[in-house]
Amino acid sequence: MNEEQFREGLRSEMAGITPPPPLSTTAALGAARRAHVRRRVVWASLGSAAVVLAVSGFAAVATPDGHVYEPAGGGPLVAPATKEPWPTGPNGQPQEDRTARAGSKYDQGAHLLSEAVAVVPAGFTTPDDPSGQSAEQRTLRTHQAQFEARVDGADVWSYSTSVAVAQGRSTGRVVVEVYDAGNPMPTEPCDLAQTFWGMRGECQVETVGAARVGVVVRPGSDDRLDQWSAYRHPDGVVVFVAQGVRLDESRPALTELPFSVPQLAALAVDERFHLK
């Protein structure tokens, strides 16, 4: 076969191939918008229709049933609508992102971890990560302080910690999250509880002294955690305390949860987690 015969054969072969349909611009844009929405986790008020709230320059969106999505890896609840600088760090310069890595906010997150370890009941241990591991490598004891939004000129932060809780080789976890006053989360106990990580489930109201606490006693289809409580203090600070029988897929799960439902509710109003 000479070169001309080779070219002719190639042209014939290409002519017999059905070209792919043209890319639909509408479909592409729709996919992009859906991906963008999935990446944004926002605060929302619950309602019977989708709601958009303007709160000091940021938007919050709720689905028609009031469901707020939160990805499994965690992430910011609010995406700033403007190019405002991040909060100033202890070095006098704006942070590089929304996570505090030093200073008073970072210290609040570390304090929350210490308090969470302290409340784990007898009969359970709280294993620690090997010394020298970076924050990104730690899995047994983690904490974070994160800027959420600027509301009426004031910075609203969240603080979170996850503590591994073990019995023998079986390992679960306890999670505590605290949100500064100024957050737009619901006030009604079970509405508040249903906003945690965007998860939903069977909720009941527990009374702790004069406080009413929402406790999800059984999760819905999203079972990353097994139970969690939620309380909004009179000053607006919100506290979530959660527990799960499993830390990750590499370790056996606990056979029992560390706290009873009344104990979980009491922890949500405990002043040790009432960060100010």
C-alpha positions as a Markdown table, in Angstrom:
| # | Residue | x | y | z |
|---|---|---|---|---|
| 1 | Met | 0.0 | 0.0 | 0.0 |
| 2 | Asn | 1.4 | 3.4 | -1.0 |
| 3 | Glu | 0.9 | 6.7 | 0.8 |
| 4 | Glu | -2.0 | 7.8 | -1.4 |
| 5 | Gln | -3.9 | 4.5 | -0.9 |
| 6 | Phe | -3.3 | 4.9 | 2.9 |
| 7 | Arg | -4.8 | 8.4 | 2.9 |
| 8 | Glu | -7.8 | 7.3 | 0.8 |
| 9 | Gly | -8.5 | 4.4 | 3.2 |
| 10 | Leu | -8.3 | 6.7 | 6.2 |
| 11 | Arg | -10.8 | 9.2 | 4.7 |
| 12 | Ser | -13.2 | 6.4 | 3.9 |
| 13 | Glu | -13.0 | 5.1 | 7.5 |
| 14 | Met | -13.6 | 8.5 | 9.0 |
| 15 | Ala | -16.6 | 9.2 | 6.7 |
| 16 | Gly | -18.3 | 6.1 | 8.1 |
| 17 | Ile | -18.1 | 7.2 | 11.7 |
| 18 | Thr | -21.2 | 9.0 | 13.0 |
| 19 | Pro | -20.1 | 12.3 | 14.6 |
| 20 | Pro | -21.2 | 12.9 | 18.3 |
| 21 | Pro | -24.2 | 15.2 | 18.8 |
| 22 | Pro | -23.3 | 18.9 | 19.4 |
| 23 | Leu | -22.9 | 19.9 | 23.1 |
| 24 | Ser | -26.0 | 21.4 | 24.5 |
| 25 | Thr | -25.2 | 24.8 | 25.9 |
| 26 | Thr | -28.3 | 24.7 | 28.1 |
| 27 | Ala | -27.3 | 21.3 | 29.5 |
| 28 | Ala | -23.7 | 22.4 | 30.1 |
| 29 | Leu | -24.8 | 25.5 | 32.0 |
| 30 | Gly | -27.3 | 23.6 | 34.0 |
| 31 | Ala | -24.7 | 21.1 | 35.0 |
| 32 | Ala | -22.3 | 23.9 | 36.0 |
| 33 | Arg | -25.0 | 25.6 | 38.0 |
| 34 | Arg | -25.8 | 22.4 | 39.8 |
| 35 | Ala | -22.1 | 21.8 | 40.6 |
| 36 | His | -21.8 | 25.3 | 41.9 |
| 37 | Val | -24.8 | 24.9 | 44.2 |
| 38 | Arg | -23.5 | 21.7 | 45.5 |
| 39 | Arg | -20.2 | 23.4 | 46.4 |
| 40 | Arg | -22.0 | 26.1 | 48.4 |
| 41 | Val | -23.3 | 25.3 | 51.8 |
| 42 | Val | -25.4 | 28.2 | 53.2 |
| 43 | Trp | -27.4 | 29.2 | 56.2 |
| 44 | Ala | -31.1 | 29.3 | 55.6 |
| 45 | Ser | -34.4 | 29.9 | 57.4 |
| 46 | Leu | -36.9 | 27.1 | 57.2 |
| 47 | Gly | -40.0 | 27.8 | 55.1 |
| 48 | Ser | -42.6 | 26.3 | 52.7 |
| 49 | Ala | -40.9 | 27.7 | 49.6 |
| 50 | Ala | -37.3 | 28.4 | 48.5 |
| 51 | Val | -36.1 | 31.5 | 50.3 |
| 52 | Val | -33.2 | 33.8 | 49.6 |
| 53 | Leu | -32.1 | 36.1 | 52.5 |
| 54 | Ala | -29.9 | 39.1 | 52.2 |
| 55 | Val | -27.9 | 39.4 | 55.4 |
| 56 | Ser | -25.1 | 41.9 | 55.3 |
| 57 | Gly | -24.0 | 41.1 | 51.9 |
| 58 | Phe | -24.4 | 37.3 | 51.7 |
| 59 | Ala | -27.3 | 35.1 | 50.5 |
| 60 | Ala | -28.8 | 32.1 | 52.2 |
| 61 | Val | -31.0 | 29.6 | 50.3 |
| 62 | Ala | -33.3 | 26.9 | 51.6 |
| 63 | Thr | -35.1 | 24.2 | 49.6 |
| 64 | Pro | -38.9 | 24.0 | 49.7 |
| 65 | Asp | -38.9 | 21.6 | 52.7 |
| 66 | Gly | -36.4 | 23.6 | 54.6 |
| 67 | His | -33.5 | 21.2 | 54.0 |
| 68 | Val | -30.0 | 22.6 | 54.1 |
| 69 | Tyr | -27.3 | 20.6 | 52.5 |
| 70 | Glu | -23.9 | 20.1 | 54.1 |
| 71 | Pro | -21.2 | 18.0 | 52.5 |
| 72 | Ala | -19.6 | 15.2 | 54.3 |
| 73 | Gly | -16.3 | 16.8 | 54.5 |
| 74 | Gly | -17.6 | 19.9 | 56.3 |
| 75 | Gly | -17.1 | 23.3 | 55.0 |
| 76 | Pro | -18.1 | 27.0 | 55.2 |
| 77 | Leu | -21.8 | 27.7 | 55.8 |
| 78 | Val | -21.6 | 31.0 | 54.0 |
| 79 | Ala | -19.8 | 32.1 | 50.8 |
| 80 | Pro | -18.9 | 35.8 | 51.0 |
| 81 | Ala | -20.7 | 37.7 | 48.2 |
| 82 | Thr | -18.1 | 40.4 | 48.0 |
| 83 | Lys | -14.3 | 40.4 | 47.9 |
| 84 | Glu | -13.9 | 41.6 | 51.4 |
| 85 | Pro | -10.6 | 40.6 | 53.1 |
| 86 | Trp | -10.5 | 37.7 | 55.5 |
| 87 | Pro | -10.4 | 38.6 | 59.2 |
| 88 | Thr | -7.2 | 39.9 | 60.5 |
| 89 | Gly | -4.9 | 37.3 | 62.1 |
| 90 | Pro | -2.6 | 37.8 | 65.1 |
| 91 | Asn | 0.2 | 39.0 | 62.8 |
| 92 | Gly | -1.9 | 42.0 | 61.8 |
| 93 | Gln | -2.5 | 40.7 | 58.3 |
| 94 | Pro | -5.7 | 39.2 | 56.7 |
| 95 | Gln | -5.9 | 35.4 | 57.1 |
| 96 | Glu | -5.2 | 33.4 | 53.9 |
| 97 | Asp | -8.6 | 31.7 | 54.1 |
| 98 | Arg | -11.5 | 31.4 | 56.5 |
| 99 | Thr | -9.6 | 29.1 | 59.0 |
| 100 | Ala | -7.8 | 30.6 | 61.9 |
| 101 | Arg | -4.4 | 28.9 | 62.5 |
| 102 | Ala | -3.2 | 31.1 | 65.4 |
| 103 | Gly | -4.6 | 33.7 | 67.8 |
| 104 | Ser | -7.6 | 33.9 | 70.0 |
| 105 | Lys | -10.1 | 32.3 | 67.6 |
| 106 | Tyr | -7.7 | 29.3 | 67.1 |
| 107 | Asp | -7.4 | 29.1 | 70.9 |
| 108 | Gln | -11.2 | 28.9 | 71.2 |
| 109 | Gly | -11.2 | 25.9 | 68.9 |
| 110 | Ala | -8.4 | 24.2 | 71.0 |
| 111 | His | -10.4 | 25.0 | 74.2 |
| 112 | Leu | -13.5 | 23.3 | 72.8 |
| 113 | Leu | -11.5 | 20.2 | 72.1 |
| 114 | Ser | -10.2 | 20.1 | 75.7 |
| 115 | Glu | -13.8 | 20.4 | 77.0 |
| 116 | Ala | -15.1 | 17.7 | 74.7 |
| 117 | Val | -12.4 | 15.3 | 75.9 |
| 118 | Ala | -13.3 | 16.2 | 79.5 |
| 119 | Val | -17.0 | 15.2 | 79.2 |
| 120 | Val | -16.4 | 11.7 | 77.8 |
| 121 | Pro | -17.9 | 9.4 | 80.4 |
| 122 | Ala | -16.0 | 6.7 | 82.4 |
| 123 | Gly | -15.7 | 3.4 | 80.6 |
| 124 | Phe | -14.6 | 5.1 | 77.4 |
| 125 | Thr | -11.1 | 6.3 | 76.4 |
| 126 | Thr | -10.1 | 9.1 | 74.1 |
| 127 | Pro | -7.1 | 8.1 | 72.0 |
| 128 | Asp | -4.9 | 10.8 | 70.6 |
| 129 | Asp | -3.0 | 11.2 | 67.3 |
| 130 | Pro | 0.8 | 10.6 | 67.3 |
| 131 | Ser | 2.7 | 13.6 | 68.3 |
| 132 | Gly | 4.1 | 15.7 | 65.5 |
| 133 | Gln | 1.2 | 15.2 | 63.1 |
| 134 | Ser | -0.1 | 18.3 | 61.3 |
| 135 | Ala | -3.7 | 19.4 | 61.7 |
| 136 | Glu | -4.5 | 17.9 | 58.3 |
| 137 | Gln | -3.2 | 14.5 | 59.3 |
| 138 | Arg | -5.0 | 14.3 | 62.6 |
| 139 | Thr | -8.1 | 12.1 | 62.8 |
| 140 | Leu | -8.6 | 11.1 | 66.5 |
| 141 | Arg | -8.7 | 14.6 | 68.0 |
| 142 | Thr | -9.4 | 17.6 | 65.7 |
| 143 | His | -10.5 | 21.2 | 66.2 |
| 144 | Gln | -11.1 | 24.2 | 64.0 |
| 145 | Ala | -12.1 | 27.8 | 64.2 |
| 146 | Gln | -13.7 | 29.1 | 61.0 |
| 147 | Phe | -14.9 | 32.5 | 59.9 |
| 148 | Glu | -18.5 | 32.3 | 58.7 |
| 149 | Ala | -19.8 | 35.8 | 57.8 |
| 150 | Arg | -19.7 | 39.4 | 58.6 |
| 151 | Val | -23.1 | 40.5 | 60.0 |
| 152 | Asp | -23.8 | 44.2 | 60.8 |
| 153 | Gly | -20.1 | 44.8 | 61.0 |
| 154 | Ala | -19.4 | 41.9 | 63.4 |
| 155 | Asp | -17.5 | 38.7 | 62.5 |
| 156 | Val | -19.5 | 35.5 | 63.1 |
| 157 | Trp | -17.3 | 32.4 | 63.7 |
| 158 | Ser | -17.9 | 28.7 | 64.2 |
| 159 | Tyr | -15.8 | 26.4 | 66.3 |
| 160 | Ser | -15.8 | 22.6 | 65.9 |
| 161 | Thr | -14.1 | 19.6 | 67.4 |
| 162 | Ser | -14.2 | 15.8 | 66.8 |
| 163 | Val | -13.0 | 13.4 | 69.5 |
| 164 | Ala | -12.5 | 9.6 | 69.0 |
| 165 | Val | -14.2 | 7.6 | 71.8 |
| 166 | Ala | -13.1 | 4.0 | 72.2 |
| 167 | Gln | -13.9 | 0.9 | 74.1 |
| 168 | Gly | -11.2 | -1.7 | 73.4 |
| 169 | Arg | -10.7 | -1.8 | 69.6 |
| 170 | Ser | -14.1 | -0.3 | 68.9 |
| 171 | Thr | -14.1 | 3.4 | 68.1 |
| 172 | Gly | -16.9 | 6.0 | 67.7 |
| 173 | Arg | -16.8 | 9.8 | 68.0 |
| 174 | Val | -18.2 | 12.8 | 69.8 |
| 175 | Val | -18.6 | 16.1 | 67.8 |
| 176 | Val | -19.2 | 19.5 | 69.2 |
| 177 | Glu | -19.9 | 22.6 | 67.1 |
| 178 | Val | -20.5 | 26.2 | 68.4 |
| 179 | Tyr | -21.7 | 29.2 | 66.4 |
| 180 | Asp | -21.3 | 32.8 | 67.5 |
| 181 | Ala | -24.3 | 35.0 | 68.2 |
| 182 | Gly | -25.4 | 36.7 | 65.0 |
| 183 | Asn | -26.0 | 33.5 | 63.2 |
| 184 | Pro | -29.4 | 33.2 | 61.4 |
| 185 | Met | -30.2 | 29.7 | 62.5 |
| 186 | Pro | -33.7 | 28.8 | 63.7 |
| 187 | Thr | -34.8 | 29.2 | 67.3 |
| 188 | Glu | -37.3 | 26.3 | 67.6 |
| 189 | Pro | -35.4 | 23.4 | 69.1 |
| 190 | Cys | -36.1 | 20.7 | 66.5 |
| 191 | Asp | -35.9 | 23.1 | 63.5 |
| 192 | Leu | -32.5 | 24.0 | 64.8 |
| 193 | Ala | -31.4 | 20.4 | 65.3 |
| 194 | Gln | -32.4 | 19.6 | 61.7 |
| 195 | Thr | -29.9 | 22.1 | 60.3 |
| 196 | Phe | -26.9 | 20.3 | 61.7 |
| 197 | Trp | -24.7 | 19.2 | 58.8 |
| 198 | Gly | -27.9 | 19.3 | 56.7 |
| 199 | Met | -28.9 | 16.0 | 58.2 |
| 200 | Arg | -32.5 | 15.2 | 59.3 |
| 201 | Gly | -34.1 | 12.6 | 61.4 |
| 202 | Glu | -36.6 | 11.8 | 64.2 |
| 203 | Cys | -36.4 | 14.7 | 66.6 |
| 204 | Gln | -37.8 | 15.2 | 70.1 |
| 205 | Val | -37.6 | 18.1 | 72.6 |
| 206 | Glu | -35.9 | 17.5 | 75.9 |
| 207 | Thr | -36.2 | 19.9 | 78.8 |
| 208 | Val | -33.1 | 20.7 | 80.8 |
| 209 | Gly | -34.0 | 23.0 | 83.6 |
| 210 | Ala | -35.7 | 25.9 | 81.9 |
| 211 | Ala | -34.1 | 25.1 | 78.5 |
| 212 | Arg | -35.7 | 23.3 | 75.6 |
| 213 | Val | -33.3 | 21.3 | 73.6 |
| 214 | Gly | -33.9 | 19.6 | 70.2 |
| 215 | Val | -32.5 | 16.1 | 70.1 |
| 216 | Val | -32.4 | 13.9 | 66.9 |
| 217 | Val | -32.6 | 10.4 | 68.4 |
| 218 | Arg | -32.6 | 8.6 | 65.1 |
| 219 | Pro | -31.1 | 9.9 | 61.8 |
| 220 | Gly | -32.8 | 9.7 | 58.4 |
| 221 | Ser | -31.0 | 8.4 | 55.3 |
| 222 | Asp | -27.8 | 10.3 | 56.2 |
| 223 | Asp | -26.3 | 8.3 | 59.1 |
| 224 | Arg | -22.8 | 9.9 | 59.5 |
| 225 | Leu | -23.8 | 10.4 | 63.1 |
| 226 | Asp | -26.4 | 8.6 | 65.2 |
| 227 | Gln | -27.7 | 11.3 | 67.6 |
| 228 | Trp | -27.3 | 15.0 | 68.1 |
| 229 | Ser | -28.6 | 17.8 | 70.3 |
| 230 | Ala | -29.1 | 21.5 | 69.5 |
| 231 | Tyr | -29.6 | 24.5 | 71.7 |
| 232 | Arg | -29.7 | 28.2 | 71.1 |
| 233 | His | -28.6 | 30.2 | 74.2 |
| 234 | Pro | -30.6 | 33.4 | 75.0 |
| 235 | Asp | -27.6 | 35.4 | 73.7 |
| 236 | Gly | -27.8 | 33.7 | 70.3 |
| 237 | Val | -24.9 | 31.3 | 70.6 |
| 238 | Val | -25.8 | 27.9 | 69.1 |
| 239 | Val | -24.4 | 24.6 | 70.4 |
| 240 | Phe | -24.6 | 21.2 | 68.7 |
| 241 | Val | -23.4 | 18.0 | 70.4 |
| 242 | Ala | -23.3 | 14.8 | 68.4 |
| 243 | Gln | -22.3 | 11.2 | 68.9 |
| 244 | Gly | -21.8 | 8.3 | 66.6 |
| 245 | Val | -20.9 | 4.6 | 67.0 |
| 246 | Arg | -18.4 | 4.7 | 64.2 |
| 247 | Leu | -15.3 | 6.9 | 63.6 |
| 248 | Asp | -14.4 | 5.6 | 60.2 |
| 249 | Glu | -14.6 | 2.4 | 58.1 |
| 250 | Ser | -11.1 | 1.2 | 59.2 |
| 251 | Arg | -12.2 | 0.6 | 62.9 |
| 252 | Pro | -14.9 | -1.5 | 64.4 |
| 253 | Ala | -18.0 | 0.4 | 65.6 |
| 254 | Leu | -18.9 | 0.9 | 69.3 |
| 255 | Thr | -21.7 | -1.4 | 70.6 |
| 256 | Glu | -23.2 | 1.5 | 72.6 |
| 257 | Leu | -23.3 | 5.3 | 72.4 |
| 258 | Pro | -21.4 | 7.2 | 75.1 |
| 259 | Phe | -24.3 | 9.4 | 76.2 |
| 260 | Ser | -28.0 | 8.8 | 76.9 |
| 261 | Val | -30.5 | 11.2 | 75.2 |
| 262 | Pro | -31.0 | 13.2 | 78.4 |
| 263 | Gln | -27.2 | 13.5 | 78.9 |
| 264 | Leu | -26.8 | 14.6 | 75.2 |
| 265 | Ala | -29.4 | 17.3 | 75.8 |
| 266 | Ala | -27.7 | 18.5 | 79.0 |
| 267 | Leu | -24.4 | 18.8 | 77.2 |
| 268 | Ala | -25.9 | 21.2 | 74.7 |
| 269 | Val | -26.7 | 23.7 | 77.4 |
| 270 | Asp | -23.5 | 23.0 | 79.4 |
| 271 | Glu | -21.7 | 26.3 | 80.0 |
| 272 | Arg | -18.4 | 24.6 | 79.1 |
| 273 | Phe | -19.5 | 24.7 | 75.4 |
| 274 | His | -21.0 | 28.2 | 75.6 |
| 275 | Leu | -18.1 | 30.0 | 73.9 |
| 276 | Lys | -18.3 | 33.8 | 74.0 |
